Amino acid sequence: MYTAYLFDFDLTLVDSSDAIAMCFNKTLASLGRDTVPPDTVKRTIGLPMRVAVGKIIGTDNAAVIESFIQSYQPFADRYMTDNTIFFPRTVATLTELKNRGAGIAIISSKTANRIAEKFERERLAHLIDLIIGSKDVEKLKPAPDGINMAIKKLGLNREQTIYCGDSIIDAEAAQNAGLDFAAVTTGTTTADELKKYPHKIIMRDIEEILKL
């Protein structure tokens, strides 16, 4: 039925929760701020970086948020990719989709170069046709901009394309783009929360997308 599969990255294809929490807390400590419980950070995964920072440090001051992000960057450069782990069935699932001739893209609020770095280090870059990250579009998810860009760049048929993610933001992005949605519960959003949005399947494991 589907000839193309678009994926979120964090908590959909990879478990990056410990890496992100580590980088946030190292940044907080370096700035003399109190660290926060890892779960506090994990609940912001998938949000645009500026929104996540604002929630964690409790401010909407753009200058303060930007300063935090600048301090965060060196820690992300050092720790993020090494501590980001593919979920157990991710590589096998992407490989099977690629063997079927499917188009595969990633649309994420993370930067594209950070995502590409993970695939390149694992020598898996051949599995992904396109990565669209936070610097590639004006409006991040749940806006449909990233999804629409992928459809245009890859020349995809919208009716034969499905978007897969772990969060309400992903569900809304698929809905806003007019795509079918496959939800996976490997993030912090529950199946009951995801059921409130149009979906083709709610999966416990990414491999279940092969059934569609």
TORBAVO-280969 format. One record per atom (N, C-alpha, C): atom name; x, y, z; residue number from 1. Coordinates in nm, 3 decimals. Example, Ala and Ser with C-alpha at 12.3 -4.5 7.8 and 13.67 -1.06 7.14 Angstrom:
2
R,N,1.319,-0.569,0.780,1
R,CA,1.230,-0.450,0.780,1
R,C,1.320,-0.330,0.780,1
R,N,1.285,-0.225,0.708,2
R,CA,1.367,-0.106,0.714,2
R,C,1.290,0.003,0.787,2
***
This chain:
212
R,N,0.082,-0.121,0.000,1
R,CA,0.000,0.000,0.000,1
R,C,0.086,0.126,0.000,1
R,N,0.190,0.127,0.080,2
R,CA,0.275,0.246,0.091,2
R,C,0.405,0.225,0.013,2
R,N,0.445,0.331,-0.057,3
R,CA,0.570,0.328,-0.132,3
R,C,0.676,0.415,-0.068,3
R,N,0.636,0.492,0.036,4
R,CA,0.732,0.579,0.106,4
R,C,0.696,0.587,0.254,4
R,N,0.801,0.592,0.335,5
R,CA,0.786,0.595,0.480,5
R,C,0.869,0.711,0.535,5
R,N,0.802,0.802,0.602,6
R,CA,0.869,0.916,0.665,6
R,C,0.868,0.893,0.815,6
R,N,0.982,0.919,0.879,7
R,CA,0.996,0.888,1.021,7
R,C,1.040,1.010,1.101,7
R,N,0.991,1.018,1.223,8
R,CA,1.055,1.100,1.325,8
R,C,1.186,1.029,1.362,8
R,N,1.271,1.095,1.438,9
R,CA,1.399,1.034,1.476,9
R,C,1.404,0.996,1.623,9
R,N,1.411,1.097,1.712,10
R,CA,1.425,1.071,1.855,10
R,C,1.303,0.997,1.910,10
R,N,1.330,0.884,1.976,11
R,CA,1.231,0.799,2.042,11
R,C,1.138,0.726,1.944,11
R,N,1.166,0.742,1.814,12
R,CA,1.096,0.664,1.712,12
R,C,1.191,0.562,1.651,12
R,N,1.304,0.608,1.604,13
R,CA,1.407,0.518,1.549,13
R,C,1.519,0.491,1.649,13
R,N,1.543,0.587,1.737,14
R,CA,1.654,0.576,1.832,14
R,C,1.608,0.611,1.974,14
R,N,1.681,0.555,2.069,15
R,CA,1.665,0.597,2.209,15
R,C,1.776,0.697,2.239,15
R,N,1.740,0.822,2.236,16
R,CA,1.835,0.930,2.263,16
R,C,1.807,0.997,2.396,16
R,N,1.717,0.938,2.475,17
R,CA,1.670,1.005,2.596,17
R,C,1.781,1.029,2.697,17
R,N,1.864,0.929,2.721,18
R,CA,1.973,0.947,2.818,18
R,C,2.075,1.049,2.766,18
R,N,2.102,1.046,2.636,19
R,CA,2.198,1.139,2.578,19
R,C,2.149,1.283,2.592,19
R,N,2.022,1.307,2.562,20
R,CA,1.967,1.442,2.570,20
R,C,1.964,1.490,2.714,20
R,N,1.921,1.403,2.806,21
R,CA,1.918,1.441,2.947,21
R,C,2.058,1.472,2.997,21
R,N,2.156,1.393,2.955,22
R,CA,2.295,1.417,2.995,22
R,C,2.343,1.554,2.947,22
R,N,2.316,1.585,2.823,23
R,CA,2.363,1.712,2.766,23
R,C,2.295,1.831,2.832,23
R,N,2.167,1.819,2.859,24
R,CA,2.097,1.926,2.929,24
R,C,2.155,1.949,3.068,24
R,N,2.176,1.842,3.142,25
R,CA,2.224,1.858,3.278,25
R,C,2.369,1.903,3.284,25
R,N,2.450,1.861,3.190,26
R,CA,2.587,1.912,3.185,26
R,C,2.588,2.062,3.155,26
R,N,2.496,2.104,3.069,27
R,CA,2.485,2.246,3.037,27
R,C,2.437,2.325,3.158,27
R,N,2.334,2.275,3.224,28
R,CA,2.283,2.341,3.345,28
R,C,2.394,2.357,3.448,28
R,N,2.469,2.248,3.471,29
R,CA,2.576,2.253,3.571,29
R,C,2.684,2.353,3.531,29
R,N,2.716,2.357,3.402,30
R,CA,2.822,2.448,3.356,30
R,C,2.782,2.594,3.372,30
R,N,2.652,2.619,3.376,31
R,CA,2.600,2.756,3.391,31
R,C,2.566,2.789,3.535,31
R,N,2.596,2.695,3.625,32
R,CA,2.568,2.719,3.767,32
R,C,2.422,2.704,3.802,32
R,N,2.345,2.639,3.717,33
R,CA,2.203,2.616,3.744,33
R,C,2.184,2.477,3.805,33
R,N,2.073,2.458,3.873,34
R,CA,2.041,2.328,3.929,34
R,C,2.008,2.230,3.816,34
R,N,2.057,2.109,3.829,35
R,CA,2.022,2.006,3.733,35
R,C,1.878,1.961,3.758,35
R,N,1.822,1.886,3.662,36
R,CA,1.683,1.844,3.674,36
R,C,1.676,1.693,3.656,36
R,N,1.569,1.629,3.704,37
R,CA,1.555,1.484,3.685,37
R,C,1.551,1.451,3.536,37
R,N,1.613,1.342,3.496,38
R,CA,1.613,1.304,3.354,38
R,C,1.474,1.301,3.292,38
R,N,1.373,1.255,3.368,39
R,CA,1.238,1.248,3.312,39
R,C,1.184,1.385,3.275,39
R,N,1.228,1.489,3.345,40
R,CA,1.186,1.625,3.310,40
R,C,1.233,1.661,3.171,40
R,N,1.355,1.623,3.141,41
R,CA,1.411,1.649,3.007,41
R,C,1.343,1.560,2.903,41
R,N,1.324,1.434,2.937,42
R,CA,1.270,1.338,2.841,42
R,C,1.131,1.376,2.794,42
R,N,1.054,1.441,2.880,43
R,CA,0.919,1.482,2.842,43
R,C,0.919,1.594,2.738,43
R,N,1.034,1.657,2.716,44
R,CA,1.041,1.764,2.616,44
R,C,1.096,1.717,2.482,44
R,N,1.138,1.590,2.474,45
R,CA,1.196,1.540,2.350,45
R,C,1.093,1.544,2.238,45
R,N,1.133,1.598,2.127,46
R,CA,1.043,1.614,2.013,46
R,C,0.997,1.757,1.994,46
R,N,1.007,1.836,2.101,47
R,CA,0.974,1.977,2.090,47
R,C,1.088,2.051,2.020,47
R,N,1.060,2.162,1.954,48
R,CA,1.170,2.245,1.905,48
R,C,1.264,2.281,2.019,48
R,N,1.392,2.287,1.991,49
R,CA,1.493,2.307,2.095,49
R,C,1.464,2.428,2.181,49
R,N,1.427,2.539,2.120,50
R,CA,1.403,2.660,2.197,50
R,C,1.286,2.644,2.293,50
R,N,1.185,2.570,2.250,51
R,CA,1.069,2.545,2.337,51
R,C,1.110,2.455,2.453,51
R,N,1.187,2.350,2.422,52
R,CA,1.232,2.257,2.527,52
R,C,1.317,2.329,2.631,52
R,N,1.411,2.412,2.584,53
R,CA,1.497,2.487,2.677,53
R,C,1.413,2.579,2.765,53
R,N,1.319,2.649,2.705,54
R,CA,1.234,2.740,2.781,54
R,C,1.158,2.668,2.891,54
R,N,1.108,2.549,2.860,55
R,CA,1.034,2.473,2.961,55
R,C,1.126,2.426,3.074,55
R,N,1.246,2.383,3.038,56
R,CA,1.335,2.325,3.138,56
R,C,1.394,2.432,3.231,56
R,N,1.430,2.548,3.175,57
R,CA,1.490,2.651,3.261,57
R,C,1.388,2.755,3.305,57
R,N,1.265,2.739,3.260,58
R,CA,1.157,2.824,3.309,58
R,C,1.164,2.968,3.265,58
R,N,1.183,2.989,3.134,59
R,CA,1.188,3.126,3.084,59
R,C,1.139,3.130,2.940,59
R,N,1.089,3.247,2.899,60
R,CA,1.059,3.269,2.758,60
R,C,1.146,3.380,2.701,60
R,N,1.252,3.414,2.776,61
R,CA,1.346,3.516,2.733,61
R,C,1.433,3.459,2.621,61
R,N,1.415,3.513,2.500,62
R,CA,1.483,3.458,2.383,62
R,C,1.635,3.463,2.395,62
R,N,1.687,3.570,2.454,63
R,CA,1.832,3.583,2.467,63
R,C,1.889,3.479,2.562,63
R,N,1.819,3.456,2.672,64
R,CA,1.862,3.356,2.770,64
R,C,1.858,3.217,2.708,64
R,N,1.752,3.188,2.635,65
R,CA,1.737,3.058,2.570,65
R,C,1.848,3.037,2.467,65
R,N,1.876,3.140,2.388,66
R,CA,1.979,3.128,2.285,66
R,C,2.117,3.108,2.347,66
R,N,2.142,3.176,2.458,67
R,CA,2.269,3.160,2.529,67
R,C,2.284,3.017,2.581,67
R,N,2.174,2.961,2.632,68
R,CA,2.177,2.824,2.681,68
R,C,2.209,2.728,2.566,68
R,N,2.146,2.749,2.452,69
R,CA,2.169,2.661,2.338,69
R,C,2.315,2.666,2.293,69
R,N,2.374,2.783,2.296,70
R,CA,2.515,2.797,2.259,70
R,C,2.603,2.719,2.355,70
R,N,2.568,2.720,2.484,71
R,CA,2.644,2.645,2.583,71
R,C,2.620,2.495,2.570,71
R,N,2.501,2.458,2.524,72
R,CA,2.462,2.318,2.508,72
R,C,2.537,2.250,2.393,72
R,N,2.564,2.327,2.289,73
R,CA,2.618,2.271,2.166,73
R,C,2.746,2.189,2.184,73
R,N,2.846,2.239,2.258,74
R,CA,2.968,2.159,2.274,74
R,C,2.944,2.025,2.344,74
R,N,2.851,2.023,2.439,75
R,CA,2.820,1.896,2.505,75
R,C,2.750,1.801,2.408,75
R,N,2.661,1.854,2.326,76
R,CA,2.595,1.771,2.225,76
R,C,2.697,1.716,2.126,76
R,N,2.791,1.801,2.085,77
R,CA,2.895,1.755,1.992,77
R,C,2.976,1.640,2.051,77
R,N,2.998,1.647,2.180,78
R,CA,3.083,1.546,2.244,78
R,C,3.008,1.418,2.281,78
R,N,2.883,1.432,2.328,79
R,CA,2.817,1.317,2.390,79
R,C,2.695,1.262,2.313,79
R,N,2.633,1.343,2.228,80
R,CA,2.502,1.304,2.175,80
R,C,2.506,1.178,2.091,80
R,N,2.586,1.177,1.987,81
R,CA,2.582,1.065,1.894,81
R,C,2.630,0.935,1.958,81
R,N,2.735,0.942,2.037,82
R,CA,2.787,0.820,2.101,82
R,C,2.686,0.757,2.195,82
R,N,2.599,0.837,2.252,83
R,CA,2.503,0.786,2.351,83
R,C,2.362,0.773,2.296,83
R,N,2.347,0.787,2.165,84
R,CA,2.220,0.764,2.098,84
R,C,2.222,0.623,2.040,84
R,N,2.119,0.545,2.070,85
R,CA,2.119,0.402,2.037,85
R,C,1.998,0.369,1.952,85
R,N,2.021,0.299,1.842,86
R,CA,1.908,0.251,1.763,86
R,C,1.824,0.155,1.846,86
R,N,1.691,0.168,1.837,87
R,CA,1.606,0.067,1.898,87
R,C,1.635,-0.067,1.832,87
R,N,1.613,-0.179,1.904,88
R,CA,1.658,-0.310,1.856,88
R,C,1.616,-0.348,1.714,88
R,N,1.496,-0.308,1.669,89
R,CA,1.448,-0.351,1.538,89
R,C,1.456,-0.241,1.433,89
R,N,1.515,-0.128,1.466,90
R,CA,1.517,-0.016,1.371,90
R,C,1.593,-0.050,1.243,90
R,N,1.715,-0.096,1.256,91
R,CA,1.799,-0.119,1.138,91
R,C,1.738,-0.227,1.050,91
R,N,1.690,-0.334,1.110,92
R,CA,1.629,-0.442,1.032,92
R,C,1.504,-0.393,0.960,92
R,N,1.427,-0.309,1.025,93
R,CA,1.303,-0.257,0.965,93
R,C,1.334,-0.166,0.848,93
R,N,1.428,-0.073,0.866,94
R,CA,1.465,0.016,0.757,94
R,C,1.526,-0.062,0.641,94
R,N,1.604,-0.163,0.673,95
R,CA,1.665,-0.246,0.568,95
R,C,1.559,-0.318,0.486,95
R,N,1.459,-0.372,0.554,96
R,CA,1.351,-0.442,0.483,96
R,C,1.271,-0.346,0.396,96
R,N,1.241,-0.228,0.447,97
R,CA,1.169,-0.129,0.367,97
R,C,1.250,-0.090,0.243,97
R,N,1.380,-0.071,0.262,98
R,CA,1.467,-0.035,0.150,98
R,C,1.472,-0.149,0.048,98
R,N,1.477,-0.273,0.097,99
R,CA,1.479,-0.388,0.007,99
R,C,1.350,-0.398,-0.074,99
R,N,1.241,-0.346,-0.017,100
R,CA,1.113,-0.346,-0.088,100
R,C,1.106,-0.233,-0.191,100
R,N,1.206,-0.148,-0.193,101
R,CA,1.207,-0.037,-0.287,101
R,C,1.139,0.088,-0.237,101
R,N,1.110,0.094,-0.107,102
R,CA,1.041,0.209,-0.050,102
R,C,1.132,0.330,-0.038,102
R,N,1.074,0.449,-0.049,103
R,CA,1.145,0.571,-0.017,103
R,C,1.144,0.592,0.133,103
R,N,1.254,0.640,0.189,104
R,CA,1.264,0.657,0.334,104
R,C,1.324,0.794,0.364,104
R,N,1.255,0.869,0.449,105
R,CA,1.306,1.001,0.490,105
R,C,1.282,1.020,0.639,105
R,N,1.359,1.110,0.697,106
R,CA,1.344,1.146,0.838,106
R,C,1.310,1.294,0.845,106
R,N,1.207,1.326,0.922,107
R,CA,1.169,1.465,0.948,107
R,C,1.171,1.484,1.098,107
R,N,1.259,1.571,1.145,108
R,CA,1.284,1.582,1.288,108
R,C,1.306,1.726,1.331,108
R,N,1.285,1.751,1.460,109
R,CA,1.319,1.880,1.518,109
R,C,1.465,1.887,1.560,109
R,N,1.537,1.778,1.541,110
R,CA,1.682,1.775,1.562,110
R,C,1.749,1.825,1.433,110
R,N,1.874,1.867,1.442,111
R,CA,1.942,1.912,1.321,111
R,C,1.973,1.792,1.231,111
R,N,1.966,1.815,1.102,112
R,CA,1.989,1.707,1.006,112
R,C,2.131,1.651,1.017,112
R,N,2.229,1.738,1.042,113
R,CA,2.367,1.689,1.048,113
R,C,2.389,1.596,1.167,113
R,N,2.317,1.621,1.278,114
R,CA,2.331,1.534,1.394,114
R,C,2.273,1.396,1.364,114
R,N,2.161,1.393,1.296,115
R,CA,2.099,1.266,1.257,115
R,C,2.188,1.192,1.158,115
R,N,2.236,1.265,1.057,116
R,CA,2.322,1.204,0.956,116
R,C,2.448,1.145,1.020,116
R,N,2.500,1.214,1.120,117
R,CA,2.621,1.167,1.187,117
R,C,2.601,1.027,1.245,117
R,N,2.484,1.002,1.304,118
R,CA,2.456,0.871,1.362,118
R,C,2.455,0.763,1.255,118
R,N,2.386,0.788,1.145,119
R,CA,2.379,0.689,1.038,119
R,C,2.515,0.668,0.972,119
R,N,2.590,0.775,0.957,120
R,CA,2.722,0.763,0.894,120
R,C,2.819,0.685,0.981,120
R,N,2.817,0.711,1.112,121
R,CA,2.908,0.639,1.202,121
R,C,2.879,0.489,1.202,121
R,N,2.749,0.455,1.187,122
R,CA,2.711,0.314,1.187,122
R,C,2.715,0.253,1.047,122
R,N,2.761,0.334,0.949,123
R,CA,2.767,0.291,0.810,123
R,C,2.631,0.247,0.758,123
R,N,2.531,0.328,0.789,124
R,CA,2.393,0.298,0.751,124
R,C,2.330,0.411,0.671,124
R,N,2.411,0.503,0.623,125
R,CA,2.357,0.619,0.551,125
R,C,2.279,0.578,0.427,125
R,N,2.310,0.462,0.371,126
R,CA,2.242,0.416,0.250,126
R,C,2.094,0.385,0.274,126
R,N,2.053,0.374,0.399,127
R,CA,1.915,0.340,0.430,127
R,C,1.821,0.461,0.422,127
R,N,1.876,0.581,0.420,128
R,CA,1.794,0.702,0.427,128
R,C,1.813,0.785,0.301,128
R,N,1.701,0.819,0.237,129
R,CA,1.707,0.899,0.114,129
R,C,1.717,1.049,0.141,129
R,N,1.662,1.093,0.253,130
R,CA,1.656,1.237,0.282,130
R,C,1.638,1.259,0.431,130
R,N,1.707,1.358,0.484,131
R,CA,1.688,1.400,0.623,131
R,C,1.654,1.548,0.623,131
R,N,1.543,1.582,0.688,132
R,CA,1.502,1.722,0.703,132
R,C,1.500,1.753,0.851,132
R,N,1.585,1.847,0.891,133
R,CA,1.597,1.880,1.032,133
R,C,1.552,2.022,1.063,133
R,N,1.586,2.065,1.182,134
R,CA,1.534,2.191,1.236,134
R,C,1.580,2.314,1.160,134
R,N,1.693,2.305,1.091,135
R,CA,1.743,2.422,1.019,135
R,C,1.697,2.427,0.873,135
R,N,1.620,2.328,0.833,136
R,CA,1.583,2.316,0.692,136
R,C,1.447,2.375,0.658,136
R,N,1.366,2.404,0.760,137
R,CA,1.232,2.458,0.737,137
R,C,1.208,2.577,0.830,137
R,N,1.116,2.661,0.790,138
R,CA,1.084,2.778,0.871,138
R,C,1.002,2.740,0.993,138
R,N,0.906,2.649,0.975,139
R,CA,0.818,2.607,1.084,139
R,C,0.837,2.459,1.111,139
R,N,0.864,2.426,1.237,140
R,CA,0.885,2.287,1.276,140
R,C,0.752,2.218,1.306,140
R,N,0.756,2.086,1.320,141
R,CA,0.636,2.011,1.358,141
R,C,0.575,2.072,1.485,141
R,N,0.442,2.078,1.492,142
R,CA,0.344,2.006,1.411,142
R,C,0.308,2.071,1.277,142
R,N,0.373,2.180,1.241,143
R,CA,0.354,2.234,1.105,143
R,C,0.396,2.127,1.004,143
R,N,0.332,2.123,0.888,144
R,CA,0.361,2.018,0.790,144
R,C,0.478,2.048,0.699,144
R,N,0.551,2.157,0.725,145
R,CA,0.653,2.203,0.631,145
R,C,0.757,2.097,0.597,145
R,N,0.810,2.029,0.700,146
R,CA,0.913,1.928,0.677,146
R,C,0.862,1.810,0.597,146
R,N,0.742,1.766,0.629,147
R,CA,0.681,1.655,0.556,147
R,C,0.656,1.695,0.411,147
R,N,0.601,1.814,0.393,148
R,CA,0.573,1.860,0.257,148
R,C,0.702,1.875,0.175,148
R,N,0.809,1.920,0.240,149
R,CA,0.937,1.933,0.171,149
R,C,0.988,1.797,0.125,149
R,N,0.976,1.697,0.212,150
R,CA,1.020,1.561,0.176,150
R,C,0.939,1.508,0.058,150
R,N,0.809,1.529,0.061,151
R,CA,0.723,1.481,-0.048,151
R,C,0.763,1.546,-0.180,151
R,N,0.790,1.676,-0.175,152
R,CA,0.828,1.747,-0.296,152
R,C,0.965,1.704,-0.347,152
R,N,1.064,1.698,-0.256,153
R,CA,1.200,1.665,-0.297,153
R,C,1.213,1.524,-0.352,153
R,N,1.137,1.432,-0.293,154
R,CA,1.147,1.292,-0.335,154
R,C,1.043,1.255,-0.440,154
R,N,0.955,1.349,-0.473,155
R,CA,0.853,1.323,-0.573,155
R,C,0.756,1.215,-0.531,155
R,N,0.711,1.220,-0.405,156
R,CA,0.628,1.113,-0.349,156
R,C,0.480,1.134,-0.379,156
R,N,0.409,1.023,-0.382,157
R,CA,0.263,1.024,-0.390,157
R,C,0.210,1.032,-0.247,157
R,N,0.138,1.139,-0.216,158
R,CA,0.093,1.161,-0.078,158
R,C,0.005,1.047,-0.027,158
R,N,-0.076,0.991,-0.114,159
R,CA,-0.167,0.885,-0.072,159
R,C,-0.094,0.754,-0.045,159
R,N,0.028,0.742,-0.095,160
R,CA,0.106,0.620,-0.074,160
R,C,0.222,0.642,0.022,160
R,N,0.214,0.750,0.100,161
R,CA,0.319,0.785,0.195,161
R,C,0.260,0.787,0.337,161
R,N,0.334,0.734,0.432,162
R,CA,0.290,0.733,0.571,162
R,C,0.399,0.795,0.659,162
R,N,0.353,0.864,0.762,163
R,CA,0.448,0.924,0.857,163
R,C,0.441,0.849,0.989,163
R,N,0.555,0.820,1.047,164
R,CA,0.564,0.743,1.171,164
R,C,0.634,0.823,1.279,164
R,N,0.572,0.831,1.396,165
R,CA,0.633,0.902,1.508,165
R,C,0.578,0.855,1.641,165
R,N,0.634,0.910,1.748,166
R,CA,0.602,0.863,1.882,166
R,C,0.522,0.962,1.966,166
R,N,0.493,1.080,1.912,167
R,CA,0.435,1.184,1.997,167
R,C,0.311,1.247,1.935,167
R,N,0.242,1.324,2.017,168
R,CA,0.125,1.400,1.970,168
R,C,0.168,1.498,1.862,168
R,N,0.286,1.558,1.879,169
R,CA,0.337,1.650,1.777,169
R,C,0.348,1.580,1.642,169
R,N,0.394,1.456,1.643,170
R,CA,0.405,1.380,1.519,170
R,C,0.267,1.350,1.460,170
R,N,0.173,1.313,1.547,171
R,CA,0.037,1.285,1.501,171
R,C,-0.025,1.408,1.436,171
R,N,-0.003,1.523,1.499,172
R,CA,-0.058,1.648,1.445,172
R,C,0.010,1.686,1.314,172
R,N,0.141,1.662,1.305,173
R,CA,0.214,1.692,1.182,173
R,C,0.162,1.610,1.065,173
R,N,0.140,1.480,1.089,174
R,CA,0.085,1.394,0.984,174
R,C,-0.054,1.442,0.942,174
R,N,-0.135,1.475,1.041,175
R,CA,-0.270,1.522,1.013,175
R,C,-0.267,1.652,0.933,175
R,N,-0.179,1.743,0.972,176
R,CA,-0.168,1.872,0.904,176
R,C,-0.117,1.857,0.760,176
R,N,-0.039,1.751,0.736,177
R,CA,0.014,1.727,0.603,177
R,C,-0.078,1.639,0.518,177
R,N,-0.185,1.590,0.579,178
R,CA,-0.276,1.504,0.506,178
R,C,-0.222,1.366,0.479,178
R,N,-0.136,1.317,0.570,179
R,CA,-0.078,1.184,0.555,179
R,C,-0.137,1.087,0.656,179
R,N,-0.137,0.959,0.621,180
R,CA,-0.166,0.855,0.719,180
R,C,-0.057,0.857,0.825,180
R,N,-0.094,0.813,0.945,181
R,CA,0.000,0.817,1.059,181
R,C,0.012,0.679,1.122,181
R,N,0.136,0.640,1.149,182
R,CA,0.166,0.519,1.226,182
R,C,0.232,0.563,1.356,182
R,N,0.168,0.532,1.467,183
R,CA,0.221,0.572,1.598,183
R,C,0.299,0.458,1.661,183
R,N,0.405,0.494,1.731,184
R,CA,0.483,0.395,1.804,184
R,C,0.500,0.444,1.947,184
R,N,0.489,0.354,2.043,185
R,CA,0.487,0.393,2.185,185
R,C,0.623,0.376,2.252,185
R,N,0.729,0.399,2.177,186
R,CA,0.864,0.391,2.234,186
R,C,0.907,0.522,2.298,186
R,N,0.822,0.624,2.291,187
R,CA,0.852,0.752,2.355,187
R,C,0.780,0.765,2.488,187
R,N,0.747,0.887,2.525,188
R,CA,0.681,0.912,2.653,188
R,C,0.531,0.931,2.638,188
R,N,0.479,0.922,2.515,189
R,CA,0.336,0.937,2.490,189
R,C,0.271,0.799,2.489,189
R,N,0.160,0.787,2.560,190
R,CA,0.094,0.657,2.575,190
R,C,0.006,0.626,2.454,190
R,N,-0.029,0.499,2.443,191
R,CA,-0.119,0.456,2.336,191
R,C,-0.254,0.526,2.348,191
R,N,-0.304,0.542,2.469,192
R,CA,-0.432,0.608,2.490,192
R,C,-0.428,0.753,2.441,192
R,N,-0.316,0.820,2.463,193
R,CA,-0.302,0.958,2.415,193
R,C,-0.296,0.962,2.263,193
R,N,-0.227,0.868,2.204,194
R,CA,-0.211,0.864,2.059,194
R,C,-0.340,0.823,1.988,194
R,N,-0.423,0.744,2.056,195
R,CA,-0.549,0.698,1.996,195
R,C,-0.646,0.811,1.966,195
R,N,-0.624,0.927,2.026,196
R,CA,-0.714,1.040,2.005,196
R,C,-0.696,1.104,1.868,196
R,N,-0.590,1.063,1.797,197
R,CA,-0.558,1.121,1.667,197
R,C,-0.577,1.016,1.557,197
R,N,-0.608,1.061,1.435,198
R,CA,-0.622,0.965,1.325,198
R,C,-0.494,0.883,1.309,198
R,N,-0.510,0.753,1.292,199
R,CA,-0.392,0.666,1.281,199
R,C,-0.428,0.538,1.209,199
R,N,-0.329,0.478,1.146,200
R,CA,-0.346,0.348,1.082,200
R,C,-0.312,0.235,1.177,200
R,N,-0.218,0.260,1.265,201
R,CA,-0.172,0.157,1.358,201
R,C,-0.104,0.224,1.476,201
R,N,-0.115,0.162,1.593,202
R,CA,-0.038,0.203,1.710,202
R,C,0.051,0.084,1.747,202
R,N,0.180,0.106,1.739,203
R,CA,0.277,-0.003,1.750,203
R,C,0.356,0.005,1.881,203
R,N,0.391,-0.111,1.932,204
R,CA,0.484,-0.116,2.045,204
R,C,0.628,-0.122,1.996,204
R,N,0.645,-0.161,1.870,205
R,CA,0.779,-0.176,1.812,205
R,C,0.773,-0.130,1.668,205
R,N,0.877,-0.061,1.624,206
R,CA,0.882,-0.005,1.489,206
R,C,0.864,-0.112,1.381,206
R,N,0.901,-0.235,1.411,207
R,CA,0.895,-0.342,1.312,207
R,C,0.752,-0.370,1.266,207
R,N,0.655,-0.334,1.350,208
R,CA,0.515,-0.359,1.314,208
R,C,0.471,-0.280,1.192,208
R,N,0.545,-0.178,1.154,209
R,CA,0.510,-0.101,1.036,209
R,C,0.521,-0.185,0.909,209
R,N,0.595,-0.293,0.914,210
R,CA,0.609,-0.381,0.799,210
R,C,0.479,-0.454,0.766,210
R,N,0.385,-0.455,0.859,211
R,CA,0.256,-0.521,0.837,211
R,C,0.164,-0.439,0.748,211
R,N,0.193,-0.309,0.735,212
R,CA,0.102,-0.221,0.662,212
R,C,0.117,-0.239,0.510,212
***
